[in-house]
């Protein structure tokens, strides 16, 4: 006679009463109707050509995985709704209306987070909302950065990526010169490193990825600091290598097939190599997390 053990699994990490589920439905409708303008704006940002924020569409799914990954901890917490969430819900709704009236995405987005935290407090309570705060705040990375941060960062990473790309090309025995900090002149092919290929897209993707790993791994504060400290150098190294690869392809094709083919293959490499280097960066962060003690 064999014994069978029941493997208890939870289909969803947060158990809600029928009344709470009804409230979730109501609030979901309010989110859709009140923040429709924000979702339309975000859709355009995520899917426009050469978007810096194409990773943003993945952020809600990653946030959902963070919740699922801690489902056992959520099961131990008692849901205890509090009326303290209602002022935030009302503030969020008024903010959404005001943001729509003055066409301000910043107010719209801030109002969304006020609404999100308020609804969470009202339905789930303080303790559950506290545990959900990391996935909630992670949703910030689906939004575009303020322009002053974008401008300050892209100029710096553009220069560093250009210098690094030139060093890679020299190591590979290509003759190069740099008339400016954003132009690399090879024997035939010219790399003009503009803002779109300065590395911001790769950097913001890596930042999102690294913070997702930090929230997922829970390695401890000093190990998290190590991962964050390595973000900028990895971004510069990866983007410099990506730019250098574009130069190598362009130069070799130019020699063999001429200028027109070199421009075509260089642009093709530029457009699609970013995905490859984001994947390489993913492997690097995964390896670093393993070295720092992540065992899952």
Buried (B, 14 or more C-beta within 10 A) or exposed (E): EEEEEEEEEEEEBBEBEEEBEEBBEEBEEBBEEBBEBBEEBBEEBBEEEEBBBBBBBBBEEBBEBBBEBBBEEBEEBEBEBBEEBEEBBEBBBBBBEEBBEEEBBEBBBBBBBBBBBBBBBBBBBBEBBEBBEBBBBBBBBBBBBEEEEBEEBBBEBBBBBBBBBBEBBEEEEBEBEBEEBBBBBBEBBEBEBEBEBBBBBBBBBBBBBBBBBBBBBEBEEEBBEBBEEBBBEBBBBBBBBBBBBBBBBBBBBBEEEEEEEBBEBBEEBBEEBBEBBBEBBBEBBBEBBEEBEBEE
